[in-house]
């Protein structure tokens, strides 16, 4: 059972694990911001809500831009880990 798990099942699951990580890392950012909208006095979500309530639209866009950068950075970190440690799990390129 242990040999089957380490040599067949886990390697087969690696692409799916990384797909889940890529989706969940971006959704976790969204969840944190929504939580800050509801009940926070600090944070980027609070900053965006505060800015829009006082019609400071450029500031709200700046906060949104920062959130996009954070999400992209975390997504790229997960992608880099997959490329570095599990290159065989990536889709093959068609040339």
N, C-alpha and C positions, 0 to 999 in steps of 0.2 A: 504494500500500500504506500509506503513512504517513497519508494523509488518511482512508482507511477505518479505520485503527486509532484515530486521534484523535477522529473524529467519530461512529463507529458502535460499534466493539467495546469501547473503554474505557468510554464512558457506559453501555452496556448491562451491563457487568460491575460497575459501582459498587455496586449493591445487594447483589450476591453477595460482593463484597470486604468490605463492612461487616458483613454477616452472619458471615462467617468471622472478622473481627476481634473481634466481640462474643463469639463462642463461645471463641475462643482466648485472650482476655484473662482470662476466668474460669478456663479450664482451666490456664492458666499459674500462677495462684495455687494451685490444687490441687496441681500438680506441685511447686511450691516447698515447700509444706507437707509433702508426702510425703517429699521429699528431706530436709527437716529432721527428720522422724520417724526416718529411717534413720541419718543420719550428720551430726549437728550438735550443737553445744554452745551455740548461741544461736538466737534467732528465735522466731517465734510457734508454729511446729510443735513445737519443742523445749519451749516453755513449756507447751503443751497436754499433751504427753506426760509431762512432769515432774509437772504438776498432777494428772493422772489416776493416775499411779503412786503418789502419796501421798494419794489420795482427797480432793483439794482440788477438788471438783466445781465450786463457784462460780467459781473461777479458770479452770478449763478452759472453762466456758461464756463467760467474759469474753473469753478468747482466740479462741474460735469466733466470738463476736459481732464482734470486731475484724476477723477475716478476712472475714466477710460484708460489713461496711462497706467494706473495701478493694475487694472484688470489685464491689460495687454502684457505688462511686465511679468505678472504672475503666470499667465498663460505661457509666455515664452520660456520661463524658468522650467515649467513642467515639460515643455517640448524639448528643451535642451537636455534635461535629465534623461528623457526617453532616447534622444539621439545618441547621447554619450554612452549610456549603459546597456541599452537594448536596441541597437540599430536594426537588427533583424526583424523587429516587430513593426517597423514602418512599412507603409504601402510601397510596392515596387514602382519605379518610374517607367513609363512607356516612352521609349525614344523612337 
